[in-house]
Amino acid sequence: MASIFLHHVVGDLTVGKPDLVEFPETGTVEAAIRAIAEGAEGAITVWRASKGSGERKVGRFVGMLNSLDLVAFLARAGDQERAMRMPVSEVVEPDPTLLKEVDPFTRLIDALDMMKQGARRLLVRKSLSWRGVSKRFSILYSGKWLNNFNDSANSTTATGKPSSSSLHSSHDHKYCCLSREDIIRFLIGCLGALAPLPLSSISSLGATTPHYYHVEASAPAIEAVRTLRQDPCAAAVVETNPDGTHKIVGEISSYKLWKCDYLPAAWALANLSAGHFVMGSEDNDGSRLDSLSNLSMASSIGESGASPSSRPKKFSSRSIGFFSNLPSPMEIGGLRPARRSMYRGRSAPLTCKHTSSLAAVMAQMLSHRATHIWVTEADSEEDDVLVGLVSYNDILYAVTKYPTSSSATPANA
């Protein structure tokens, strides 16, 4: 096991982290949309109001909400105006296991175990006297609080150890949350200590999950979220090849919808096919989009006899975050690819090859702020043949599965 997991503690990762901002379960869907779009995590934690000073903070945690949760809720709502004013308690799925409270002296290896077991956030108490502990104290910690360590901390403050009173001051009530992205961001700064694992392929490390959720491009987009209850919150939009393999053409995920315009995205999720949803539209192709919108509304009128909503149904690749101003390298040179896919722009899913190195995949995920990357076959004649995906948890398993000695590294790394 890499020494960084044993000699570093959770408190070392809290430096520079902002204080926890609680989103109340009585807050509206509209306020939650703003909080997610303006936040740095891609999701918000939902909390109940405090009932008294003696109540533990972690006991008030309800669950988490991401962009896909809200878009799916609005897509199912008959009256979106009313849905925007509803409290998030009507949307969030209670799950207290998603948050674990840990002490800043918790070893990093123990924090990783919590993450691998399903925790998405670690609630860490911040201290005004925190200066980081890391290597000096974690060897005393041994995975759990030691009573003799607390006692010695009180009586030997002259040695430089922080006293327990300074760590648990009655005036210190600030917390921060650590995400799995924070863990990966810390690890990518310690690649040397993980050698030679970072240069090994994700397939040789077993970091690729072959079981992924997918929906056909021709199927209704809403099908992607009806049974989607997994981590990461993502569904691949695929076309099935004659040999039964899947060609990925896009994805419907919280990552893609993080900075979107939620109302147009909700309308598109409810009315378009999965392929049209991930395709979006070019800014200069409004006529095609209008025809899709008018056709969908005309169909709904014909079936129900009701008049369409007065709210304009505008849906574009820019409005849901799928538009890219950057032309492809071939277009810059005046060339056109021989076979241009109808799915283009930022709707293109984030992919890597199964032969990609762990370090490259970690860097790719962090640079795009992505929760996952779709893994494609490297040796296939067809591009984008999907073989699985790699997520934060897959990486955490990979870096803790093998000792760092070269003899224990996978043979084909």
N, C-alpha and C positions, 0 to 999 in steps of 0.2 A: 504494500500500500504506500502511495506517495506520502512523503513526510509532511507536505503542506496540509493534508487532511487531519493530521495529528497535532501539528504545531500551530495551527491557526484556529481561531474561535470566531463565533458569529459576530461578536462585537467589532472585529476587524473589517467587516463588510458594511457596517452601518455608518462609517465615516462619510459625511456629505449627504446622507440620505435625509430627505425632508421629513418633518413630523407627519404622523398619521393624520389624515383628514377623514373623519367618519361621514359616510353618507347615510342619512336616517331612512328607515324603512317607510316613513311617512312622506318622504320626498317624492315628487312627481316623476313620471316617465320623462317628461320634457327636461327636467333638471338633471336627471340621470344621463340623458343624451349629451347634454353640455359637459357634464363632469367627465364622461368617458372620452369625449373628443378633445378636451383640454388637458386631460391627464397624461401621465408619462408611462402608464402601465398597460393600457389597452383594456382594462377592466376595473371595476370599483368594488369595494367591500361594503356590504350593507349591514347596518347595526340597529339594534333596538335601543330605545331611550334608557338611561340609567335609572334604576329604582332606588338607589341609595349608595352611600359612600363605601359600604362593605362589599359591594358586588364586584366580582372579578370582571375585568374588561373583556377578556376572551369569552366570558359567558354571555355577553350581549351580541356576539357575532351571529348573523343570520345566514349569509351566503354571499355569492359573488354574481355580478352581472357583467356581461360583455356586449359588444355591439350586435352580434348575431342574435342574442337573446331578445334584445329590444326590437330589432328589425322583424324578427319572426312574430313577436307579439303584435306589432302594428299591422303586419300582413294578415293576421288572423282576425283583427278587430274590424267589426263592421263600421264603426264610427271612429275614425282616427282622431278627430278633434277631441272626442271624449276620452279616448285611450291615452292621449298625451297628458291629460290632467289626472289620470289615475295614479295612486301610490304604487311604488315599486314593490310593495309587499304582495301585490297581485301578480307580479311577474317573477320575482326571484324564487328559486327553488331552495328551501332551507337545507343547508349542509354544513354543519359545524366542523366536519373533518377537514375542510379545506383550509382552515387556519389553525396553527399551533403556536402557543406562546412559549418562547424559549428565553433563557437567561443569556445575557451577552457573553458569558463565559462558556457557553455550550460549544463543544468541539465542532469543527466543520464537518467531520465525518458523521457525527450524530445528526447534524442538520441535513446532510445529504440523505441519510436513511429516512428521515421524516418526509422529505420531498419525494423520494422513491415510493413511499407508501401512500402518496396521494395528497399531501399537503401542498397547496399552491402559494401560500403566504406564511411567513414566519413573523410573528408579532414579537418585537424586541423592545424592551424597556430601555430608554435612553437615560444617560446620567450626565449631569453637568461636569462631573469629575472624570469622565471617561477619557483615557489617553491611549487606549488600545492595550491589549495584554499579550496576545499571540504566544510566542514560543516559551516565554518564561513560565507562564502559569498553566498552560494547557497540559503539560506533562503531569501536573498534580491533579488535574481534573478527572482524567480517566473515564470520561463518558457520563458522569453524574456528579451532583454536588457532593463534596466531602465536608462533613461537619468539622473535622479538624482543620480544614483549610479556612473555613469561616472564622473559627476561633483564633487561629493564628493570624488571620488578617486583622482582627481587632486588636491583638496585642503586639503586633510587630509592624506597625505602619512605618516605622523608621527604615525598614528594609526596602521600601518603595512599593510594597503591595498595597493596592487600594483597600480600604477598610470596608466591611459590609455595610456600615452606616452610610458611607458615601455612595454605595451602589444602590441602596434601598432607602434613600432619604424620603421622609414623608412629604417633602416639598417637590419631589421629582416625579411628575406624573406624565411625562412625555414618552410617546412610543413612535416607532417607525415600523414599516413592513418591508421585509425582504422577499423578493420573488425569485423564481428559478432563473430568470434572466440575470439577476444580480449575481447568482452563483456562477453562471457560465461566463459572465463578464470578468469575474475575479479569476476564474480558472484560465482564461485565455491570456491573462497576464502572467501566468505561471507555467507556460507550456514546457519550459526547460525542465521543471521538476517532474513533469509527467512523461518525459521522453522514455522510450520511443513511441508511446501510444499515439501522440498527435499526428505522426506521419503514417500510421496504419490506416487502411481503408475502413470505412464504416461497415462494410459487409464482413470483413474479417473480425471485427470487434463485436459483431452481433448487435450493432446499433440501429439496424433497419427493422422496422416493424412491418411484416408482410400483410397483416390484417388491417385494412383501411376501409373507411366508409366511402362509398361512391354512388353516383347517380348518373344515369344516361343523359347525354346532352339533349335528347329529344323529349325527356320526361319533364313534367312541370317542376319549376324551380322549388316550389313549396315542398316537394317530396324530400328535398335534401335536409329539411329541418324537422320533419314530423317524427322521426325516430332517432335523431342525432343526439346521443347522450354519451359523449366520450371526450377524452382528453388526448390530443388537442381538439378544439371545437371546429372541425373542418370536414367538408365533404368534397371529394374529387369529382369533377364533372368530366365524364369520359365518353369516348366512342369505342365500341367493341370491335376489335379486328376479327377477320374471318377465323383466325386460329384461337379465338377466345381471350386473347390478351387485351388489355385496356390501354388506349391512347389517351393521355390526359390532355384536356383542352382548356381547363380552367379549374377554379375552385370556388366554393361558397363557404366562407369562413369568417370568424370574428376578426382575424388579422386583416383580411381584405376590406372589411367594412368599418374598420376602426375610425377613420376620418371621413366617413361618407356623409351624404345628405340622407337622413334616415327615412323621411317620408317617400321620396321617389324610389329609394331602394326597397321599401316595404311594398309599394305598389308593384314594382317589377317582380319581387319575389312571389307575390300572389297571382300575377297575371301572365308572366312570361315563362317560356321553357327555360331549363337550366342553361342550355347553350346560349340562348339570347340574353339571359341574365348576365353571364360572365363576359359576353362579347361587348355589351354596352353599345355605344355608337360613336362614330367620329363626329366632331363638331359640325362638319360640313355635310352630314348625312341626315339632316333633320327630317327630310321627307319620308325616309324609310322608317324612322322611329315613330313619326306621327301616324303612319299607316298601321304600325303594330299597336299603338295606343288606341286608335279609333276602332280597330277591329276587335280588340279585347273588350272595350266598353260597349260596342254595339252588340257583341255576343251576350254580355251580361244583361243588357236591356231587354234583348229578345227573350231571354230565359226567365227573367223575373218581372218584366214589365215596368220596372222602376226607372226613374230618370237618373242620369249620371250625376255624381257629386259635382257641386260647383267648383270644387278645388281643382285647379289645373293639374293634369297628370303628366308632369314633365320627368323624363328619365333619360339621362345621358351618361356617357362614360365619365365625363368630368364630374357630374353631380354625385356619383357614387364612388368616385376615386379611382376609376379605371382608365383615365385618360393620360397619355404620355405625350409630351411635346417633343420628345427625342426621336428622330427618325432612325431606322435601322442602318447599320454600316453599308449595306448594299444600296439602300436608297440614297445615301449621301454620295455614293459613287455614280449615281445615275442608273444603277442596275436594279432589276426587279427579280426576286426569287422565282424559280420555276414554278413552285407550287406554294402560293401564299395561303396560309390558313385564314379562315373567316374569323378566328378568335385571335385578337391582336391587342396591342396597347398594353396597359398595365393589367389587363385581364389575364395576361399570360401568367401561369402559375410559377412560383419559385421552385426550381428543380435542381437536383444534382445527380451525378452518376453514382452507381453503387460502388464504383472504384474510387470515389473521391475520398480524400484523407479527412480524418476527424478534425484536424485543425482548420482545413478549408471550409468545412461545413459549419463549424462553430463561428468562424469569421463571417460567413455568409448570413447566418441567422441573426447575428448581432448587428451587422451593417444594415439589414432590412427591418430590424425590430420584429422579426417573424417568430412565431411560436413553433413552427415546424417547416420542413422542406420535403417536397415530394421526391422520391428516389426513382430514377429511371434506369433501364437496362443499357449498359455501355456497348454491348456487342450486337445489339439488334439492328437489322436493316431499317426498321421503322424508327423514326425519332419519337421520343416521348412515350415509349412503352413503359407503363407504370409497374413497378415491382414492390413498392411500399412507401413508407415515409419515415422520417427521423424527427423526433421531437426533443424537447428539453430533457424529459425523463429518460429517453433512450441514451442521451449523452451522459447523463449522470450515472446510469448503469454501466456504461462502457468505461468510464474513467475510474470506477471503483471495483470493477470486476477482476482486473488483472493487477498483480504486483508490477512494480516499475522495472524489475530486472528484465533484461533482454531475453533470458531463457524462458520467461513466462509469457512473452509476447506471442501473438498468433504467428504461425509459421509463414503465412503468406503476406504478412504485413510489410 
